[in-house]
Amino acid sequence: MEKRLIVFLDSGDTIIDESTEVRDDEGIVLCAELIPGADVMVKTLFDKGYTLALVADGDAQSFKNVFKQHGLYDYFTTMIYSETVKASKPSPRMFKAAVGALDLSEADFPRIVMIGNNLSRDMKGANALGITSIFQSWTTRYPHTPADESEHPTYTVREPLELVELIERLNAELSY
């Protein structure tokens, strides 16, 4: 059964371990490893009926390479990349592109969650639109302390598998 909650996911240090990326001369990621549990998290959410959208800064080919490498490409209903949108998070254009690609509207913002590893991009961008922000604090590569109120996540999880339970709970709280 399709769930009401819509799940937007970042890629780097949310699904893909950025420290393992192998890039070509143009900066395109050729391959990378997953964060432990990320593949199970994506597949579980998909199998439970959630609509998944990738909302990530970077080049389309990089994401295609790593998500196909790990067999995760087809779990996403849409993939929104800063390269094609010509904007980067926290720009509302990134989030609105995903909303449009899913044939949703601003009225759907309250039933969308954005999961990411970057307070100043993922949390700030989601918060500005009234989208529930979930900070995945797995990496030490980026700050864990919000610079100001605009970067405060609604929820924090440490690793991908913690997301499944939180997503299920948030979906159950949505009134149908």
Secondary structure, 3 states (H helix, E strand, C coil): CCCCCEEEECCECCCECHHHCEECCCCCEEECCECCCHHHHHHHHHHCCCEEEEEECCCHHHHHHHHHHCCCHHHCCEEEEHHHHCCCCCCHHHHHHHHHHCCCCHHHHHHEEEEECCHHHHHHHHHHHCCEEEEECCCCCCCCCCCCHHHCCCEEECCHHHHHHHHHHHHHHCCC
